[in-house]
Each structure stands twice: as C-alpha cells, then as structure tokens.
C-alpha cells in the first residue's frame, strides 16, 4: 500500500515490483498461486440463485387484490 500511495497520478507503476510484493505476501501466508480457488465464486452464485428464487416465489405467492365494480 505504501508503494501505491506514494505514486504520483501520472506515474506508471513498476508492475514487476508490485507482482513481487503480491507473490511475497502469498508465500508468507502459505498460498499457492498455481491453485485457483473458485469456492467463493461458486458459493456466491448459489446464494444469488437462491435469493432470486425466493424473491420470485414471494411475488408469485402474493394474491392480487380484487377490484370492485
């Protein structure tokens, strides 16, 4: 964060340096960059699907009001 915040607006970042920072952080926290983790995405999609289904069922279960003539 310090490196990024120190950049001027018009300055081009040193991408090799930034990638090195991320790789160092991943190594320190025992993450393997070659193993992709889609668990979060799958869980998020499932929750969104369930929420949409519940919303649609809620709409379908609402009885329309009778109009008086």
N, C-alpha and C positions, 0 to 999 in steps of 0.2 A: 504494500500500500504506500509506503514511503516513496518508493521509486516512482510510482504512478502519479502520486500527488505532487511530486517535485517537477514533473514535466511541464513545460510551457505549452500553451494551447496549440501553437503551430509546430511544436516539436514532434518528430517522428520517433516512436518508441524503439528501443533496441529489443526486437522480438526474440532473438536468441537468448538474451539475458532474462527476459520475462518467462520464457518457456523453462529455462533453467531454474528459476525460482519456484515455479509450479512443480517441476519434477523433484526438486529437493524437498518440498513440502510433502509430496506424496510418499517419497522414500521415508521421511521421518515418521510418517503416520502409517507405514506399512501397507500402502495401497499399491496395487499392481496396475499400471496404466494400460497394460495389454488385455486386462479382463474388463469387459464392458458390463456395466450393471444397469439392466433395464427394469429392475424390480420397481423402482419408484414410478416409472412411466406406466407400467402395467397396472399398478395399484391405482394410480391417478385416473387412468382411463376407465377402470372398473367402477370406481366411486362416481365418476361423472355419469357413466351409463346408468347406474342405479338411481342417482338423483334425478336424472331426466325421466326415467321410467316412473318414479314415484310422483313427479310433477304431472306427468301426463295422466296417470291413473287418478290423481286428485281432481284434475279437470274433468275427466270422464265421469267421475262419481258425483259431481255436482248436478243436482236436479234443476232443470230450468224452471223459472218462475212462471206461473200461469198468468196469461193475460186475461183481463176482464173485459168483456164486450158490453 
